[in-house]
């Protein structure tokens, strides 16, 4: 019966095994990604027992790649992409060239042809979209300078691989393989190899122009039209249809990768006021299918290859983890960025993934690569993906040691609009490169103060009211644009993710009176409350949520005041409607004006509508 439903069988087995082994990996202190990969090995054809459908698993994983790149695009803009072109474009090209040369050197030692070495090196040069973005998102780095450079670098690598996949069949003969029957539109028109290149670039340009001219108007308009219908279900369908439709159309009509097409769709959609809602609605599917990507990678791996070819596999892994990282590190430092930024970017690129598999498969089909090359690439991908979280953890520990040894700034200097150069960063940054935030945490000198986490639409209003009331406070924020806004407003800032204990320590949570969580993510809020209460059991925690269930979760975690935005809005509207006619018209000003109180004064009694309820919530 099960074999009559291979799709359901693959999804259930993949997600079930990934959940079990992911939980075990996390309990053992490893990344859940390790468990997902092992789930794929367990469900693959090289281990006894159940064998899932590899073809279906691969296609399902592509959905994860599409939705992941779409989500990144929602937090990106054309300006962000252009701001890092000075480093992302030459950096990616030089790194691809260096990794390709390393791969050709190993291929020469193994006795392969020059063509096989070229394809092998290209396969080792491109980082996995899923692995890089998952690592960046877990650390909330996508909107930082480091994140923008990494994503821009990834986009250039994707474009280079698109060209490689198009041109490889045309060069199969000279590279020692079997020429393909058809090399695409360029050959069909009698233009030869130069024609293929020109036609490919032309198609890429047409796609970009269509997205920037037509998509820029059509996609936001379609979202607004759907939102106006009042149906949340239709809105979610519109988001998924746009993401998947643009990705599929880009790949089918213009030869652009699915991931790149989805990224452009998200980037265009980010200009809509509804982009935050679109990101929220696509998140569950994105995470689920991204897990299936790791499962599908694990299914390709033969564990026996570790015993049969240990030295070639080790050499391949060193090229991916050490060779690529050293080149990327040197390039980022050459462009004037600090050591911590260079380490973050080089580690994020120290792995390979989906494009490597596609390129290796094409090389095998064209008889350019020898059969053993696929095992080396797969083993290198698996091992580099497993090692990547540990490399990031090492970088995090290195940064913490630097932060502990960094001298503290006086409170009045910490709130200035722009920090000076870091000790390991040159004072001059090449023209066109993006300035990265100061990576060294500066500990505040404030005490008996308020710690405000988040400087978005709500946090910025809270900060303004606190400043007007004369309250001393420090803002924790990790997004570059918001950090710039905080500093421009003259408020003291600690740059980082408040989930990390060292960031809370830099904000002196142990000596603070209040902690205000001005963002609605209840999962991160619970971790922050636990860390803050551990450092300072007397600290008062105020948080905001979007639902009663989230409010109950934060109250149980130890928050004294939890504001449910929907309930406060409903109460304000009801009070306005039920207000006596003599009070209603215009004497009291607009409802919920910008200067309305947001938080009670320190010594004022708590508002009963915002504090812990006397009875359990439904």
C-alpha positions as CSV (number, residue, x, y, z in Angstrom):
1,X,0.0,0.0,0.0
2,X,2.8,2.4,0.9
3,X,4.6,1.9,-2.4
4,X,1.5,3.2,-4.1
5,X,2.0,6.6,-2.4
6,X,5.7,7.3,-2.9
7,X,5.2,11.1,-2.3
8,X,3.5,10.7,1.0
9,X,5.9,8.0,2.0
10,X,8.9,10.1,1.2
11,X,7.6,13.2,3.1
12,X,6.5,11.2,6.2
13,X,9.7,9.2,6.4
14,X,11.9,12.2,5.7
15,X,10.3,14.5,8.2
16,X,9.9,11.8,10.8
17,X,13.5,10.6,10.7
18,X,14.7,14.2,10.6
19,X,12.7,15.1,13.7
20,X,13.9,12.1,15.7
21,X,17.6,12.4,14.7
22,X,17.6,16.2,14.8
23,X,16.3,16.1,18.4
24,X,19.1,13.6,19.3
25,X,21.7,15.7,17.7
26,X,20.6,18.8,19.5
27,X,20.5,17.0,22.8
28,X,24.1,15.9,22.2
29,X,25.1,19.5,21.6
30,X,25.4,19.3,17.8
31,X,23.4,21.2,15.2
32,X,20.0,19.6,14.2
33,X,21.4,19.7,10.6
34,X,23.6,16.8,11.5
35,X,20.5,14.8,12.5
36,X,18.8,15.7,9.2
37,X,21.8,14.5,7.2
38,X,21.9,11.2,9.1
39,X,18.2,10.8,8.5
40,X,18.9,11.0,4.8
41,X,21.7,8.4,5.1
42,X,19.3,6.1,7.0
43,X,16.6,6.5,4.3
44,X,19.0,6.2,1.4
45,X,19.9,3.2,-0.8
46,X,23.3,2.6,0.8
47,X,22.0,1.5,4.3
48,X,19.7,-1.5,5.1
49,X,16.1,-1.0,5.7
50,X,13.6,1.5,4.3
51,X,14.7,3.3,1.1
52,X,12.9,6.6,0.2
53,X,12.4,7.8,-3.4
54,X,15.5,9.9,-4.1
55,X,14.0,11.6,-7.1
56,X,11.0,12.9,-5.2
57,X,13.1,13.9,-2.2
58,X,15.3,16.0,-4.5
59,X,12.3,17.8,-6.0
60,X,10.8,18.4,-2.6
61,X,14.1,19.8,-1.4
62,X,14.1,22.2,-4.3
63,X,10.9,23.7,-2.8
64,X,12.9,24.4,0.3
65,X,15.6,26.2,-1.7
66,X,13.0,28.3,-3.5
67,X,11.1,29.3,-0.4
68,X,14.4,30.0,1.5
69,X,15.7,32.3,-1.2
70,X,12.3,33.9,-1.5
71,X,12.3,34.6,2.3
72,X,15.8,36.2,2.0
73,X,14.6,38.3,-0.9
74,X,11.8,39.6,1.3
75,X,14.4,41.1,3.7
76,X,16.6,42.4,0.9
77,X,16.4,45.3,-1.5
78,X,18.0,46.2,-4.8
79,X,19.9,48.9,-2.8
80,X,21.3,46.2,-0.4
81,X,22.4,44.1,-3.4
82,X,24.1,47.0,-5.1
83,X,25.7,48.2,-1.9
84,X,27.9,45.1,-1.8
85,X,28.7,44.7,-5.5
86,X,32.2,46.2,-5.0
87,X,33.2,43.2,-2.8
88,X,30.7,40.5,-3.8
89,X,31.4,40.5,-7.5
90,X,35.3,40.4,-7.5
91,X,35.3,38.4,-4.3
92,X,33.1,35.6,-5.6
93,X,34.9,35.5,-9.0
94,X,38.4,35.3,-7.4
95,X,37.2,32.7,-4.9
96,X,35.6,30.5,-7.6
97,X,38.8,30.7,-9.7
98,X,41.0,29.8,-6.7
99,X,38.8,26.9,-5.6
100,X,38.7,25.6,-9.2
101,X,42.5,25.7,-9.4
102,X,42.7,23.8,-6.1
103,X,40.3,21.2,-7.5
104,X,42.3,20.9,-10.7
105,X,45.4,20.3,-8.7
106,X,43.8,17.4,-6.8
107,X,42.4,16.0,-10.0
108,X,45.9,16.1,-11.5
109,X,47.3,14.1,-8.5
110,X,44.5,11.6,-9.0
111,X,45.4,11.2,-12.7
112,X,42.2,12.7,-14.1
113,X,42.0,14.8,-17.3
114,X,42.2,18.6,-17.3
115,X,38.5,18.8,-18.2
116,X,37.6,16.6,-15.3
117,X,39.7,18.8,-13.0
118,X,37.9,21.9,-14.3
119,X,34.4,20.5,-13.6
120,X,35.5,19.1,-10.3
121,X,37.0,22.4,-9.2
122,X,33.9,24.3,-10.2
123,X,31.8,21.9,-8.1
124,X,33.9,22.6,-5.1
125,X,33.8,26.4,-5.5
126,X,30.1,27.1,-5.0
127,X,28.6,27.2,-1.5
128,X,25.2,25.7,-0.6
129,X,22.4,28.3,-0.6
130,X,20.4,26.4,2.1
131,X,23.4,25.9,4.5
132,X,24.6,29.5,4.2
133,X,21.2,31.1,4.7
134,X,20.2,28.8,7.5
135,X,23.4,29.7,9.4
136,X,22.8,33.4,8.7
137,X,19.2,33.3,9.8
138,X,19.9,31.4,13.0
139,X,22.2,34.2,14.0
140,X,20.0,36.9,12.6
141,X,22.7,38.1,10.3
142,X,20.7,38.5,7.1
143,X,20.1,42.2,7.6
144,X,23.6,43.0,8.8
145,X,26.5,44.1,6.7
146,X,28.1,40.6,7.0
147,X,24.8,39.1,5.9
148,X,24.5,41.4,2.9
149,X,28.0,40.6,1.7
150,X,27.4,36.8,2.1
151,X,24.1,36.9,0.2
152,X,25.6,39.1,-2.6
153,X,28.5,36.7,-2.8
154,X,26.1,33.8,-3.1
155,X,24.1,35.5,-5.8
156,X,27.3,36.0,-7.9
157,X,28.2,32.4,-7.4
158,X,24.7,31.3,-8.5
159,X,25.0,33.4,-11.7
160,X,28.4,31.9,-12.4
161,X,27.1,28.4,-12.0
162,X,24.1,29.1,-14.3
163,X,26.6,30.1,-17.0
164,X,28.7,27.0,-16.3
165,X,25.7,24.7,-16.6
166,X,24.7,26.3,-19.9
167,X,28.2,26.3,-21.4
168,X,29.4,22.9,-20.2
169,X,27.6,20.8,-22.9
170,X,29.0,23.1,-25.6
171,X,32.6,22.5,-24.3
172,X,32.1,18.8,-23.6
173,X,34.1,17.7,-26.5
174,X,37.2,19.9,-25.9
175,X,37.0,18.9,-22.2
176,X,37.4,15.2,-23.0
177,X,33.7,14.2,-22.8
178,X,31.0,13.3,-25.2
179,X,29.4,16.3,-27.0
180,X,25.7,16.7,-26.3
181,X,23.2,16.4,-29.1
182,X,22.0,20.0,-28.6
183,X,23.7,22.8,-26.8
184,X,20.7,25.1,-26.5
185,X,19.3,28.1,-28.4
186,X,22.7,29.5,-29.3
187,X,23.8,26.4,-31.3
188,X,20.4,25.9,-32.8
189,X,20.7,29.4,-34.4
190,X,24.1,28.6,-35.7
191,X,25.9,31.0,-33.4
192,X,28.3,28.5,-31.9
193,X,29.8,28.7,-28.4
194,X,30.1,32.5,-28.4
195,X,26.4,32.7,-29.3
196,X,25.5,30.4,-26.4
197,X,27.2,32.8,-24.0
198,X,25.6,35.9,-25.6
199,X,22.2,34.4,-25.6
200,X,22.5,33.2,-22.0
201,X,23.6,36.7,-20.8
202,X,20.8,38.3,-22.9
203,X,18.2,36.0,-21.3
204,X,19.5,36.8,-17.8
205,X,19.3,40.5,-18.6
206,X,15.7,40.2,-20.0
207,X,14.7,38.4,-16.8
208,X,16.2,41.0,-14.5
209,X,14.6,43.9,-16.6
210,X,11.2,42.2,-16.5
211,X,11.4,41.7,-12.8
212,X,12.5,45.3,-12.1
213,X,10.1,46.9,-14.5
214,X,7.0,44.7,-14.8
215,X,7.3,42.7,-11.6
216,X,8.0,45.8,-9.5
217,X,4.5,47.0,-10.4
218,X,2.6,43.8,-10.8
219,X,3.7,41.8,-7.7
220,X,2.9,44.5,-5.1
221,X,-0.4,45.3,-6.9
222,X,-1.4,41.7,-6.9
223,X,-0.6,41.4,-3.1
224,X,-2.7,44.5,-2.4
225,X,-5.6,43.2,-4.4
226,X,-5.5,39.9,-2.6
227,X,-5.3,41.5,0.8
228,X,-8.2,43.7,0.0
229,X,-10.3,40.6,-0.4
230,X,-10.0,40.0,3.3
231,X,-9.1,36.3,2.9
232,X,-6.0,35.2,4.7
233,X,-6.1,31.9,2.8
234,X,-6.1,33.6,-0.6
235,X,-3.2,35.9,0.5
236,X,-1.1,32.9,1.5
237,X,-1.9,31.2,-1.8
238,X,-0.9,34.4,-3.6
239,X,2.5,34.5,-1.8
240,X,3.2,30.9,-2.6
241,X,2.0,31.2,-6.2
242,X,4.2,34.2,-6.8
243,X,7.3,32.6,-5.2
244,X,7.0,29.3,-7.0
245,X,5.6,30.7,-10.2
246,X,8.4,33.2,-10.7
247,X,11.1,30.7,-9.8
248,X,9.7,28.1,-12.2
249,X,9.2,30.6,-14.9
250,X,12.7,32.0,-14.5
251,X,14.2,28.5,-14.8
252,X,12.0,27.4,-17.7
253,X,12.0,30.5,-19.9
254,X,15.2,32.3,-19.0
255,X,17.5,29.5,-17.9
256,X,17.9,31.2,-14.4
257,X,18.2,28.9,-11.4
258,X,15.1,28.3,-9.3
259,X,16.8,29.9,-6.3
260,X,17.8,33.0,-8.1
261,X,14.3,33.5,-9.6
262,X,12.8,33.1,-6.1
263,X,15.2,35.6,-4.7
264,X,14.2,38.2,-7.2
265,X,10.5,37.6,-6.5
266,X,11.1,38.1,-2.8
267,X,13.2,41.2,-3.4
268,X,10.5,42.8,-5.6
269,X,7.8,41.8,-3.1
270,X,9.8,43.4,-0.3
271,X,8.8,46.8,-1.6
272,X,5.2,46.1,-0.7
273,X,3.8,47.1,2.7
274,X,2.6,43.5,3.1
275,X,6.1,42.0,2.8
276,X,6.2,41.2,6.6
277,X,3.0,39.4,6.4
278,X,4.2,37.5,3.3
279,X,7.3,36.4,5.2
280,X,5.3,35.2,8.2
281,X,2.9,33.2,6.0
282,X,5.7,31.4,4.0
283,X,7.9,30.6,7.1
284,X,6.4,27.2,8.1
285,X,6.6,25.7,4.6
286,X,10.0,27.1,4.1
287,X,11.4,25.5,7.2
288,X,9.8,22.1,6.5
289,X,11.0,21.8,2.9
290,X,14.5,23.1,3.9
291,X,14.8,20.1,6.2
292,X,14.0,17.8,3.3
293,X,16.9,19.4,1.4
294,X,19.3,18.0,4.0
295,X,17.6,14.7,4.0
296,X,17.9,14.4,0.2
297,X,21.6,15.2,0.5
298,X,22.1,12.5,3.0
299,X,20.3,9.9,0.8
300,X,23.0,10.4,-1.9
301,X,25.9,9.5,0.4
302,X,27.5,6.1,0.6
303,X,29.2,5.8,4.0
304,X,31.6,3.1,2.7
305,X,33.3,5.7,0.6
306,X,34.9,7.0,3.8
307,X,36.7,3.7,4.1
308,X,37.4,3.2,0.4
309,X,38.9,6.6,-0.4
310,X,39.9,8.3,2.8
311,X,42.8,10.4,1.5
312,X,41.1,11.9,-1.6
313,X,38.0,12.7,0.6
314,X,40.2,14.4,3.1
315,X,41.9,16.4,0.4
316,X,38.6,17.4,-1.0
317,X,37.3,18.5,2.4
318,X,40.4,20.6,3.0
319,X,39.9,22.4,-0.3
320,X,36.3,23.2,0.7
321,X,36.9,24.1,4.3
322,X,40.4,25.5,4.4
323,X,41.2,26.5,0.8
324,X,38.0,28.4,0.1
325,X,38.0,30.0,3.6
326,X,41.5,31.3,3.4
327,X,40.9,32.9,0.0
328,X,37.6,34.5,1.1
329,X,39.1,35.7,4.4
330,X,42.0,37.4,2.6
331,X,39.6,39.0,0.1
332,X,37.3,40.4,2.8
333,X,40.3,41.8,4.8
334,X,41.7,43.2,1.6
335,X,38.5,45.3,1.1
336,X,39.0,46.8,4.5
337,X,36.6,44.8,6.7
338,X,37.4,43.7,10.2
339,X,38.7,40.2,11.1
340,X,35.4,39.1,12.7
341,X,33.5,40.0,9.5
342,X,36.1,38.2,7.4
343,X,35.8,35.1,9.6
344,X,32.0,35.1,9.4
345,X,31.9,35.3,5.7
346,X,34.7,32.8,5.1
347,X,33.1,30.2,7.4
348,X,29.7,30.7,5.8
349,X,31.2,29.8,2.4
350,X,33.2,26.8,3.7
351,X,30.7,24.2,2.4
352,X,29.2,23.0,-0.8
353,X,25.7,21.8,-1.8
354,X,23.0,21.8,-4.4
355,X,24.8,23.4,-7.3
356,X,27.8,21.1,-6.8
357,X,25.5,18.0,-7.2
358,X,23.9,19.4,-10.3
359,X,27.2,20.2,-11.9
360,X,28.7,16.8,-10.9
361,X,25.7,15.0,-12.4
362,X,26.0,16.9,-15.7
363,X,29.7,16.2,-15.8
364,X,29.1,12.5,-15.3
365,X,26.4,12.5,-18.0
366,X,28.7,14.2,-20.5
367,X,31.5,11.7,-19.6
368,X,33.8,14.5,-18.5
369,X,34.0,13.4,-14.8
370,X,35.1,9.9,-13.8
371,X,32.6,8.0,-11.6
372,X,34.6,8.3,-8.4
373,X,34.4,12.1,-8.6
374,X,30.7,12.0,-7.6
375,X,31.6,10.2,-4.3
376,X,34.3,12.8,-3.5
377,X,31.9,15.7,-4.1
378,X,29.1,14.1,-2.1
379,X,31.5,13.2,0.8
380,X,32.9,16.7,0.7
381,X,29.4,18.2,0.8
382,X,28.2,16.0,3.7
383,X,31.3,16.5,5.8
384,X,31.5,20.2,5.2
385,X,27.9,20.7,6.0
386,X,28.4,18.7,9.3
387,X,31.4,20.8,10.2
388,X,29.9,24.2,9.3
389,X,27.9,24.7,12.6
390,X,31.0,23.8,14.6
391,X,33.1,26.4,12.6
392,X,30.4,29.0,13.3
393,X,30.5,28.1,17.0
394,X,34.3,28.6,17.0
395,X,33.9,32.0,15.4
396,X,31.3,32.9,18.0
397,X,33.7,31.9,20.8
398,X,36.5,33.9,19.2
399,X,34.3,37.0,19.0
400,X,33.3,36.6,22.6
401,X,37.0,36.5,23.6
402,X,37.6,39.6,21.6
403,X,34.6,41.3,23.2
404,X,35.8,40.5,26.7
405,X,39.2,42.0,26.1
406,X,37.9,45.1,24.3
407,X,38.0,48.3,26.4
408,X,34.6,49.7,27.5
409,X,33.5,53.0,26.1
410,X,32.1,55.8,28.3
411,X,28.3,55.9,28.2
412,X,28.3,59.2,26.4
413,X,30.5,57.9,23.6
414,X,28.6,54.7,23.2
415,X,25.5,56.5,22.0
416,X,27.1,58.6,19.3
417,X,25.9,58.3,15.8
418,X,28.8,56.4,14.3
419,X,31.6,54.3,15.9
420,X,35.2,54.8,15.0
421,X,37.3,52.1,13.3
422,X,37.9,48.9,15.2
423,X,41.4,47.9,16.3
424,X,41.8,45.4,13.5
425,X,40.1,47.4,10.7
426,X,41.9,50.0,8.6
427,X,40.6,53.5,8.7
428,X,40.1,53.6,4.9
429,X,37.5,51.5,3.2
430,X,37.6,51.2,-0.6
431,X,35.1,53.2,-2.5
432,X,31.9,51.3,-3.2
433,X,32.3,48.8,-0.3
434,X,29.7,48.6,2.4
435,X,30.7,49.8,5.9
436,X,30.3,47.0,8.4
437,X,29.1,47.7,11.9
438,X,31.6,47.6,14.8
439,X,31.8,44.0,15.7
440,X,33.2,44.4,19.2
441,X,30.7,44.6,21.9
442,X,30.9,47.6,24.1
443,X,29.7,47.2,27.7
444,X,27.4,49.9,29.0
445,X,28.2,51.8,32.1
446,X,24.5,52.3,33.0
447,X,23.0,50.9,36.1
448,X,19.4,50.8,37.4
449,X,18.4,51.4,33.8
450,X,16.0,49.9,31.2
451,X,17.2,47.5,28.5
452,X,15.1,47.8,25.3
453,X,15.4,44.9,22.8
454,X,14.4,45.9,19.3
455,X,14.1,49.2,17.5
456,X,11.4,48.6,15.0
457,X,8.1,50.4,14.7
458,X,7.1,49.8,18.3
459,X,10.6,49.9,19.9
460,X,11.5,53.3,18.3
461,X,8.3,54.9,19.8
462,X,9.1,53.4,23.2
463,X,12.6,54.8,23.0
464,X,11.4,58.2,22.2
465,X,8.9,58.3,25.1
466,X,11.5,57.0,27.5
467,X,14.0,59.7,26.4
468,X,11.3,62.4,26.8
469,X,10.6,61.1,30.3
470,X,14.3,61.1,31.2
471,X,14.6,57.4,31.7
472,X,18.1,56.0,31.2
473,X,18.1,53.0,28.8
474,X,20.2,51.1,26.3
475,X,18.9,49.6,23.1
476,X,19.9,46.1,21.9
477,X,19.6,45.7,18.1
478,X,21.4,43.6,15.4
479,X,20.0,44.9,12.1
480,X,22.4,47.4,10.4
481,X,19.6,49.8,9.3
482,X,18.0,49.9,12.7
483,X,21.4,50.3,14.5
484,X,22.1,53.3,12.3
485,X,18.7,54.7,13.2
486,X,19.3,54.2,16.9
487,X,22.7,55.9,16.8
488,X,21.3,58.7,14.6
489,X,18.8,59.3,17.4
490,X,21.6,59.5,19.9
491,X,20.6,56.5,22.0
492,X,23.2,54.1,23.4
493,X,23.3,50.8,21.5
494,X,24.5,47.3,22.1
495,X,24.9,45.6,18.7
496,X,24.0,41.9,18.7
497,X,21.3,39.3,19.2
498,X,19.8,39.5,22.7
499,X,19.4,35.7,22.8
500,X,23.1,35.5,23.4
501,X,24.2,35.9,27.1
502,X,27.2,38.0,26.2
503,X,25.0,40.6,24.5
504,X,22.7,40.8,27.6
505,X,25.8,41.0,29.7
506,X,27.1,43.9,27.6
507,X,23.8,45.7,28.2
508,X,24.3,45.1,32.0
509,X,21.0,43.2,32.5
510,X,22.3,42.1,35.9
511,X,22.2,45.8,37.0
512,X,19.1,46.8,35.1
513,X,15.6,47.6,36.6
514,X,13.5,46.8,33.5
515,X,13.8,44.6,30.3
516,X,11.4,45.5,27.5
517,X,11.0,43.1,24.5
518,X,9.6,45.3,21.7
519,X,9.2,42.5,19.2
520,X,6.5,39.8,18.9
521,X,8.7,36.6,18.5
522,X,7.6,34.6,21.6
523,X,10.2,31.8,21.0
524,X,13.2,34.1,21.2
525,X,11.5,36.1,24.0
526,X,11.3,33.1,26.2
527,X,15.0,32.5,25.9
528,X,15.8,36.1,26.6
529,X,13.6,36.2,29.7
530,X,15.2,33.0,31.0
531,X,18.7,34.5,30.5
532,X,17.7,37.9,32.0
533,X,16.1,36.3,35.1
534,X,19.1,34.1,35.6
535,X,21.4,37.1,35.7
536,X,18.9,39.4,37.6
537,X,16.0,37.7,39.3
538,X,14.5,41.1,40.3
539,X,14.4,42.5,36.8
540,X,10.9,43.5,35.5
541,X,10.1,42.1,32.1
542,X,7.7,43.7,29.7
543,X,7.0,42.1,26.3
544,X,4.6,42.3,23.4
545,X,2.8,39.5,21.6
546,X,0.2,38.9,18.9
547,X,-2.0,36.2,20.6
548,X,-3.2,35.0,23.9
549,X,-1.3,31.7,23.6
550,X,1.9,33.6,23.2
551,X,1.1,35.8,26.1
552,X,0.6,32.8,28.4
553,X,3.9,31.4,27.3
554,X,5.8,34.6,28.2
555,X,3.9,34.9,31.5
556,X,5.0,31.4,32.4
557,X,8.5,32.3,31.4
558,X,8.5,35.1,34.0
559,X,7.3,38.3,32.3
560,X,5.5,40.7,34.6
561,X,3.7,42.6,31.8
562,X,2.7,41.2,28.4
563,X,1.0,43.5,25.9
564,X,-1.3,41.8,23.4
565,X,-1.5,44.3,20.5
566,X,-4.8,43.0,19.2
567,X,-6.5,43.3,22.6
568,X,-5.1,46.8,23.3
569,X,-6.3,47.9,19.9
570,X,-9.8,46.4,20.4
571,X,-10.0,48.0,23.9
572,X,-9.0,51.4,22.5
573,X,-11.6,51.2,19.7
574,X,-14.3,50.0,22.1
575,X,-13.5,52.8,24.6
576,X,-13.7,55.3,21.8
577,X,-17.0,54.1,20.6
578,X,-18.5,53.9,24.1
579,X,-17.1,57.3,25.2
580,X,-19.8,59.8,26.1
581,X,-20.7,62.2,23.3
582,X,-19.4,65.2,25.3
583,X,-15.9,63.6,25.3
584,X,-15.9,62.1,21.9
585,X,-15.6,64.6,19.0
586,X,-12.1,66.2,18.8
587,X,-11.3,67.6,22.2
588,X,-9.2,64.5,23.2
589,X,-7.3,64.3,19.9
590,X,-6.8,61.4,17.5
591,X,-7.1,57.8,18.8
592,X,-3.8,56.2,19.7
593,X,-1.8,59.3,18.7
594,X,2.0,59.1,18.6
595,X,2.3,60.9,21.9
596,X,0.0,58.6,23.7
597,X,1.6,56.8,26.7
598,X,3.1,53.4,25.8
599,X,4.6,52.2,29.0
600,X,3.6,53.2,32.6
601,X,6.1,55.4,34.5
602,X,8.5,53.4,36.7
603,X,6.6,54.1,40.0
604,X,3.1,54.1,38.5
605,X,0.7,51.2,39.2
606,X,0.6,48.6,36.5
607,X,-2.3,48.7,34.1
608,X,-4.7,45.8,34.8
609,X,-5.3,45.3,31.1
610,X,-1.6,44.6,30.4
611,X,-0.5,42.6,33.5
612,X,-0.7,39.0,34.4
613,X,-4.3,37.8,34.3
614,X,-5.9,36.6,37.5
615,X,-7.3,33.5,35.9
616,X,-6.0,31.2,33.2
617,X,-6.3,32.3,29.6
618,X,-8.4,30.3,27.2
